[in-house]
Amino acid sequence: MFKEMFRRHAAGVAIITVNYNGHPFGFTATSVASLSAEPPRFTFNMARSSSSWPAVANSAYIGVHMLGLENRELADRFARTRNRFEGDHWAEGPHGVPILKDVAGWLVGKVQMRLSFENNAVVVVEVVDGEVGGNGSPLLYHSGAYSQPVPLDYEI
Amino acid sequence: MFKEMFRRHAAGVAIITVNYNGHPFGFTATSVASLSAEPPRFTFNMARSSSSWPAVANSAYIGVHMLGLENRELADRFARTRNRFEGDHWAEGPHGVPILKDVAGWLVGKVQMRLSFENNAVVVVEVVDGEVGGNGSPLLYHSGAYSQPVPLDYEI
């Protein structure tokens, strides 16, 4: 029942990245949420079984990338594959954090707190840098598939 | 820049409710995210300046309602008005938590932790009950307006 409820809850798609001992790590997340605008802080949740957890647990800075419709392949790549950083689709950004190119925007922030609940964790980040990208439509995840938002008065 | 980034980040719309000393409280939230499926836990973020914060801060149980397209007026009511519980659109549910009728689904859970960051807080909830509602399309909030998700291959 819980899973069905969150299948019904549409979410924006983001990619979290982190530099750990000189190596880039990253994963697709649908739990990114604003915490406060002043100071600029956001949260995300993740499994501590994730291959990126040791990097998130031990690095001071983290990046988040908001994805647009044109970033669907990037979302898949960071959700399902292992060769996430092979290629020139990224570069080192502020504080060494891997920054993905051609996304809707990115933020880099300092981790304020990691709160573990058994096998999962809530991470709180305070933003220190960022850049807004192209003004496209955001990529959504809903009911096990990607989708796009359209206005309510648009008949489908 | 931070605000623009989160304007670009589409989110599902939910309503949080709580019973505090016999009085119903509630507000519209776009920060609800799954934390883990086993045990079923979710998180949400809120301002401590919210009129609902004293209720959230001092109650053991909390409800979350996933909204569908047909719940747009409910979303507005719990975001902008004061008479949120005048009417028969709700009833007391498990542990006294106010349950809104005709939503996409609701969950009631026990608060595991409230973590304050200056004027805002992260709340972690472990689900103890719930009910899935009608199978409609979820209500989204994006770029300052409500919207609906449609598949990527749908030409708009």
Chai-1 contact restraints between the chains, C-beta under 6 A:
chainA,res_idxA,chainB,res_idxB,connection_type,confidence,min_distance_angstrom,max_distance_angstrom,comment,restraint_id
A,M1,B,G130,contact,1.0,0.0,6.0,A-B,restraint_1
A,F2,B,A37,contact,1.0,0.0,6.0,A-B,restraint_2
A,F2,B,P40,contact,1.0,0.0,6.0,A-B,restraint_3
A,F2,B,V127,contact,1.0,0.0,6.0,A-B,restraint_4
A,K3,B,A37,contact,1.0,0.0,6.0,A-B,restraint_5
A,E4,B,V132,contact,1.0,0.0,6.0,A-B,restraint_6
A,M5,B,M66,contact,1.0,0.0,6.0,A-B,restraint_7
A,M5,B,G105,contact,1.0,0.0,6.0,A-B,restraint_8
A,M5,B,L107,contact,1.0,0.0,6.0,A-B,restraint_9
A,F6,B,S34,contact,1.0,0.0,6.0,A-B,restraint_10
A,R8,B,M66,contact,1.0,0.0,6.0,A-B,restraint_11
A,R8,B,A104,contact,1.0,0.0,6.0,A-B,restraint_12
A,R8,B,P138,contact,1.0,0.0,6.0,A-B,restraint_13
A,H9,B,G12,contact,1.0,0.0,6.0,A-B,restraint_14
A,H9,B,M66,contact,1.0,0.0,6.0,A-B,restraint_15
A,A10,B,G12,contact,1.0,0.0,6.0,A-B,restraint_16
A,A10,B,P138,contact,1.0,0.0,6.0,A-B,restraint_17
A,A10,B,L140,contact,1.0,0.0,6.0,A-B,restraint_18
A,A10,B,P149,contact,1.0,0.0,6.0,A-B,restraint_19
A,A11,B,G12,contact,1.0,0.0,6.0,A-B,restraint_20
A,G12,B,H9,contact,1.0,0.0,6.0,A-B,restraint_21
A,G12,B,A10,contact,1.0,0.0,6.0,A-B,restraint_22
A,G12,B,A11,contact,1.0,0.0,6.0,A-B,restraint_23
A,S31,B,A33,contact,1.0,0.0,6.0,A-B,restraint_24
A,A33,B,S31,contact,1.0,0.0,6.0,A-B,restraint_25
A,A33,B,A33,contact,1.0,0.0,6.0,A-B,restraint_26
A,A33,B,N45,contact,1.0,0.0,6.0,A-B,restraint_27
A,S34,B,F6,contact,1.0,0.0,6.0,A-B,restraint_28
A,L35,B,N45,contact,1.0,0.0,6.0,A-B,restraint_29
A,L35,B,N120,contact,1.0,0.0,6.0,A-B,restraint_30
A,S36,B,N120,contact,1.0,0.0,6.0,A-B,restraint_31
A,A37,B,F2,contact,1.0,0.0,6.0,A-B,restraint_32
A,A37,B,K3,contact,1.0,0.0,6.0,A-B,restraint_33
A,P40,B,F2,contact,1.0,0.0,6.0,A-B,restraint_34
A,T43,B,V122,contact,1.0,0.0,6.0,A-B,restraint_35
A,N45,B,A33,contact,1.0,0.0,6.0,A-B,restraint_36
A,N45,B,L35,contact,1.0,0.0,6.0,A-B,restraint_37
A,M66,B,M5,contact,1.0,0.0,6.0,A-B,restraint_38
A,M66,B,R8,contact,1.0,0.0,6.0,A-B,restraint_39
A,M66,B,H9,contact,1.0,0.0,6.0,A-B,restraint_40
A,A104,B,R8,contact,1.0,0.0,6.0,A-B,restraint_41
A,G105,B,M5,contact,1.0,0.0,6.0,A-B,restraint_42
A,L107,B,M5,contact,1.0,0.0,6.0,A-B,restraint_43
A,N120,B,L35,contact,1.0,0.0,6.0,A-B,restraint_44
A,N120,B,S36,contact,1.0,0.0,6.0,A-B,restraint_45
A,V122,B,T43,contact,1.0,0.0,6.0,A-B,restraint_46
A,V127,B,F2,contact,1.0,0.0,6.0,A-B,restraint_47
A,G130,B,M1,contact,1.0,0.0,6.0,A-B,restraint_48
A,V132,B,E4,contact,1.0,0.0,6.0,A-B,restraint_49
A,P138,B,R8,contact,1.0,0.0,6.0,A-B,restraint_50
A,P138,B,A10,contact,1.0,0.0,6.0,A-B,restraint_51
A,L140,B,A10,contact,1.0,0.0,6.0,A-B,restraint_52
A,L140,B,P149,contact,1.0,0.0,6.0,A-B,restraint_53
A,H142,B,P149,contact,1.0,0.0,6.0,A-B,restraint_54
A,Y146,B,L152,contact,1.0,0.0,6.0,A-B,restraint_55
A,S147,B,P149,contact,1.0,0.0,6.0,A-B,restraint_56
A,S147,B,V150,contact,1.0,0.0,6.0,A-B,restraint_57
A,S147,B,P151,contact,1.0,0.0,6.0,A-B,restraint_58
A,Q148,B,L152,contact,1.0,0.0,6.0,A-B,restraint_59
A,P149,B,A10,contact,1.0,0.0,6.0,A-B,restraint_60
A,P149,B,L140,contact,1.0,0.0,6.0,A-B,restraint_61
A,P149,B,H142,contact,1.0,0.0,6.0,A-B,restraint_62
A,P149,B,S147,contact,1.0,0.0,6.0,A-B,restraint_63
A,P149,B,P149,contact,1.0,0.0,6.0,A-B,restraint_64
A,V150,B,S147,contact,1.0,0.0,6.0,A-B,restraint_65
A,V150,B,Q148,contact,1.0,0.0,6.0,A-B,restraint_66
A,V150,B,V150,contact,1.0,0.0,6.0,A-B,restraint_67
A,V150,B,I156,contact,1.0,0.0,6.0,A-B,restraint_68
A,P151,B,S147,contact,1.0,0.0,6.0,A-B,restraint_69
A,L152,B,Y146,contact,1.0,0.0,6.0,A-B,restraint_70
A,L152,B,Q148,contact,1.0,0.0,6.0,A-B,restraint_71
A,I156,B,V150,contact,1.0,0.0,6.0,A-B,restraint_72
